Amino acid sequence: MSERGFLLEGLTAGYAGREVLRGFTLPETLAPGTLLALIGANGAGKSTLLRAVAGLGKSKGRIEMDGVALPGLKPLARARMVGYLPQTLPPPTPLVAYEAVLSACRAVRGDLDAAGAEAAIARAFDGLGIGHLALRRMDQLSGGQRQMVGLAQVLVREPGLLLLDEPTSALDLRWQLSVLGAVREAVQRSGSVAILAMHDINLALRLCDQVAVLAEGQVLACGEPAEVVSAEVLARAFGVVARVERCSQGAPVLLVDGAIESGDRL
């Protein structure tokens, strides 16, 4: 029987003749129920990786979910298996939020009848705590609210693999916690895997199971957050002097003391 989870080996991808990822490999298969945070400096390859796994643009490499090779799937089958949330917000259309999420569900979940689709939509809205937005028009929502609806459009499809590119970028702290809590609940309930590109390293430390640190299109370090996010790794990836301390509740907290001069970088 094929191993369950997400496997990525030898991924090469980029844009317009420029390779961003070169033989990118995750050291282990991500087990069902795992949240993996991708962190790294701007241009390290986080968004390129997510787009490549989602099947957007040209790429080479071994990409498997639950033993199924994603590149060999037809677009609709891949969309059913992989849910991708880009950095761009859903457009401010006259549709109400419920209609926008229903459209996303119908696009790939032809197996659901009306009652099944309604139940999936309810789970997505309730999980994110945005039921009060269901009948609000998309063009009357704030950027952060549209970002939440965009995530609901991914969650409602209940894919085996969630690819979320900066899913909390437009949100305040309370809603950041709500989003990551909803993603965690979804992957644990369904046994799926979520990969999130993140800039907030403290959120990644506290709420994700694993962290992969990217630098120049390669994996600099990957594993449990407390083991991976070290002063040396942060210096190499971001060019900063930083340390991880523990708060009064024992949770890891990243503290940045300053930038490393260009001539002193490791």
C-alpha positions as CSV (number, residue, x, y, z in Angstrom):
1,M,0.0,0.0,0.0
2,S,1.3,3.5,-0.9
3,E,2.4,5.7,2.0
4,R,-0.2,8.3,3.0
5,G,0.7,11.9,3.1
6,F,2.6,14.4,0.9
7,L,5.9,13.7,-0.8
8,L,8.0,16.2,-2.7
9,E,11.4,15.3,-4.4
10,G,13.6,17.0,-6.9
11,L,11.2,19.9,-7.7
12,T,12.5,22.4,-10.2
13,A,10.3,25.4,-11.1
14,G,10.5,29.1,-11.8
15,Y,9.3,31.9,-14.1
16,A,10.0,32.9,-17.6
17,G,13.3,31.0,-18.0
18,R,14.5,31.8,-14.4
19,E,14.8,28.8,-12.1
20,V,13.7,29.6,-8.6
21,L,13.7,26.1,-7.2
22,R,16.4,23.6,-8.2
23,G,16.0,20.0,-7.1
24,F,13.9,21.1,-4.1
25,T,13.2,18.1,-1.8
26,L,11.4,17.8,1.5
27,P,13.4,15.4,3.7
28,E,10.3,13.4,4.8
29,T,6.8,12.5,3.7
30,L,4.4,14.8,5.5
31,A,2.0,12.7,7.5
32,P,-1.8,13.2,7.4
33,G,-2.9,15.9,9.7
34,T,0.4,17.9,9.4
35,L,0.7,21.7,9.1
36,L,4.0,22.7,7.5
37,A,5.0,26.3,7.5
38,L,7.3,27.6,4.7
39,I,9.4,30.5,5.9
40,G,12.3,32.4,4.3
41,A,13.3,35.8,2.9
42,N,11.5,37.4,0.0
43,G,12.4,35.6,-3.2
44,A,13.4,32.3,-1.4
45,G,10.8,30.3,-3.4
46,K,7.8,29.9,-1.1
47,S,5.2,31.1,-3.5
48,T,6.9,29.4,-6.4
49,L,6.8,26.1,-4.6
50,L,3.1,26.4,-3.8
51,R,2.2,27.3,-7.4
52,A,4.2,24.4,-8.8
53,V,2.6,21.9,-6.5
54,A,-0.8,23.4,-7.5
55,G,0.0,22.7,-11.1
56,L,0.5,26.4,-12.1
57,G,3.4,26.9,-14.5
58,K,6.0,24.5,-15.7
59,S,7.8,22.3,-13.2
60,K,9.7,19.0,-12.9
61,G,9.9,16.6,-10.0
62,R,8.1,14.0,-8.0
63,I,4.9,15.4,-6.3
64,E,2.7,12.8,-4.7
65,M,-0.3,13.0,-2.3
66,D,-1.4,9.7,-0.7
67,G,0.7,7.8,-3.4
68,V,-1.0,9.6,-6.3
69,A,1.3,11.5,-8.7
70,L,-0.2,15.0,-9.0
71,P,1.4,16.0,-12.3
72,G,-0.3,13.0,-14.0
73,L,-3.8,14.1,-13.1
74,K,-6.2,16.0,-15.3
75,P,-6.9,19.6,-14.1
76,L,-10.2,18.8,-12.6
77,A,-8.9,15.8,-10.7
78,R,-5.9,17.8,-9.4
79,A,-8.2,20.7,-8.4
80,R,-10.3,18.2,-6.4
81,M,-7.3,16.9,-4.6
82,V,-5.4,20.2,-4.1
83,G,-6.8,23.4,-2.7
84,Y,-4.7,26.5,-3.5
85,L,-5.2,29.9,-1.9
86,P,-3.0,32.6,-3.6
87,Q,-1.9,35.9,-2.1
88,T,-4.3,37.8,-4.3
89,L,-7.7,38.4,-2.6
90,P,-11.0,37.2,-4.1
91,P,-12.5,39.9,-6.4
92,P,-15.0,42.4,-5.0
93,T,-18.0,41.1,-7.0
94,P,-21.7,41.6,-6.4
95,L,-22.0,38.0,-5.3
96,V,-22.7,37.5,-1.6
97,A,-20.1,35.5,0.3
98,Y,-22.3,32.3,0.4
99,E,-22.7,32.4,-3.4
100,A,-18.9,32.8,-3.9
101,V,-18.2,29.8,-1.7
102,L,-21.0,27.7,-3.2
103,S,-19.6,28.4,-6.7
104,A,-16.1,27.2,-5.5
105,C,-17.7,24.0,-4.1
106,R,-19.7,23.2,-7.2
107,A,-16.7,23.8,-9.5
108,V,-14.9,20.7,-8.1
109,R,-17.3,18.8,-5.9
110,G,-19.7,17.3,-8.4
111,D,-20.1,14.3,-6.0
112,L,-22.0,16.4,-3.5
113,D,-25.8,16.8,-3.7
114,A,-27.5,20.0,-2.5
115,A,-27.6,18.9,1.1
116,G,-23.9,17.8,1.1
117,A,-22.8,21.1,-0.4
118,E,-24.8,23.0,2.1
119,A,-23.2,21.0,5.0
120,A,-19.7,21.6,3.6
121,I,-20.4,25.3,3.3
122,A,-21.7,25.4,6.9
123,R,-18.5,23.6,8.1
124,A,-16.3,26.1,6.3
125,F,-18.2,29.2,7.6
126,D,-18.5,27.9,11.1
127,G,-14.9,26.7,11.3
128,L,-13.7,30.2,10.4
129,G,-16.3,32.0,12.5
130,I,-17.6,34.0,9.5
131,G,-21.2,33.0,9.4
132,H,-22.2,36.6,9.8
133,L,-20.6,37.4,6.4
134,A,-22.6,34.8,4.5
135,L,-25.1,37.2,3.1
136,R,-22.8,40.2,2.7
137,R,-21.8,41.2,-0.9
138,M,-18.1,40.6,-1.7
139,D,-17.8,44.2,-2.9
140,Q,-18.9,45.4,0.6
141,L,-16.3,43.4,2.5
142,S,-12.9,44.5,3.7
143,G,-9.7,43.0,2.4
144,G,-9.4,40.8,5.5
145,Q,-13.0,39.6,5.2
146,R,-12.5,38.7,1.6
147,Q,-9.4,36.8,2.5
148,M,-11.4,34.8,5.0
149,V,-14.0,34.1,2.3
150,G,-11.2,33.0,0.0
151,L,-10.0,30.5,2.6
152,A,-13.6,29.2,2.9
153,Q,-13.6,28.6,-0.9
154,V,-10.7,26.3,-0.3
155,L,-11.9,24.6,2.8
156,V,-15.3,23.9,1.4
157,R,-13.8,21.6,-1.2
158,E,-12.2,19.5,1.5
159,P,-9.1,18.7,-0.5
160,G,-6.4,16.3,0.6
161,L,-3.7,19.0,0.3
162,L,-4.1,22.6,1.2
163,L,-1.7,25.1,-0.2
164,L,-2.1,28.5,1.5
165,D,0.1,31.5,0.4
166,E,0.2,34.0,3.2
167,P,-3.4,33.2,4.4
168,T,-3.2,35.6,7.4
169,S,-1.5,38.6,5.7
170,A,-4.6,40.9,5.7
171,L,-5.9,39.8,9.1
172,D,-5.5,41.1,12.7
173,L,-4.2,38.9,15.4
174,R,-7.5,37.5,16.5
175,W,-8.4,36.4,13.0
176,Q,-4.9,35.1,12.3
177,L,-5.5,32.7,15.2
178,S,-9.0,31.8,14.0
179,V,-7.7,31.0,10.5
180,L,-4.8,28.8,11.7
181,G,-7.1,27.1,14.2
182,A,-9.7,26.4,11.5
183,V,-7.0,25.0,9.2
184,R,-5.7,22.7,11.9
185,E,-9.1,21.4,12.7
186,A,-9.8,20.8,9.0
187,V,-6.6,18.8,8.4
188,Q,-7.0,16.8,11.6
189,R,-10.6,15.9,10.9
190,S,-10.0,14.8,7.3
191,G,-6.4,13.6,7.6
192,S,-5.3,16.1,5.0
193,V,-2.0,18.1,4.8
194,A,-1.6,21.9,4.8
195,I,1.4,23.8,3.6
196,L,1.4,27.5,4.5
197,A,3.8,30.2,3.2
198,M,4.2,32.5,6.2
199,H,6.2,35.6,7.2
200,D,5.1,35.6,10.9
201,I,7.6,33.2,12.3
202,N,6.1,33.4,15.8
203,L,2.8,32.1,14.4
204,A,4.6,29.3,12.7
205,L,6.5,28.4,15.9
206,R,3.4,28.2,18.0
207,L,0.8,26.7,15.6
208,C,2.5,24.6,13.0
209,D,3.8,21.0,13.3
210,Q,6.8,21.5,11.1
211,V,8.7,24.3,9.6
212,A,10.8,24.4,6.4
213,V,13.2,27.2,6.1
214,L,13.9,28.2,2.4
215,A,17.0,30.0,1.1
216,E,17.8,30.5,-2.6
217,G,15.4,27.8,-3.8
218,Q,16.6,25.1,-1.4
219,V,15.6,23.7,2.0
220,L,18.0,25.2,4.6
221,A,16.4,23.2,7.4
222,C,13.2,21.3,8.0
223,G,11.6,19.6,11.0
224,E,9.9,20.5,14.3
225,P,9.8,24.2,14.9
226,A,11.8,24.2,18.1
227,E,14.6,22.2,16.5
228,V,14.7,24.1,13.2
229,V,14.4,27.8,14.1
230,S,17.8,28.5,15.5
231,A,20.0,31.5,15.7
232,E,22.3,30.1,13.0
233,V,19.5,29.2,10.6
234,L,17.8,32.6,11.0
235,A,21.2,34.3,10.4
236,R,21.7,32.4,7.2
237,A,18.1,32.7,5.9
238,F,17.3,36.3,6.9
239,G,20.6,38.0,7.7
240,V,19.5,38.8,11.3
241,V,20.8,38.3,14.8
242,A,17.9,36.5,16.5
243,R,17.1,34.1,19.2
244,V,14.2,31.9,20.4
245,E,13.2,32.3,24.0
246,R,10.3,30.9,26.0
247,C,7.3,32.9,27.2
248,S,5.8,32.5,30.7
249,Q,3.5,29.8,29.3
250,G,6.5,27.9,27.8
251,A,5.7,28.7,24.2
252,P,8.6,29.6,21.9
253,V,9.0,33.3,21.0
254,L,11.3,34.7,18.3
255,L,13.2,37.9,19.3
256,V,15.2,39.8,16.6
257,D,18.1,41.9,17.9
258,G,19.2,43.4,14.6
259,A,20.5,42.9,11.1
260,I,23.8,41.4,10.3
261,E,26.1,43.6,8.2
262,S,26.4,42.2,4.6
263,G,30.1,41.3,5.1
264,D,29.4,39.4,8.3
265,R,26.6,37.1,7.0
266,L,27.2,33.4,7.6
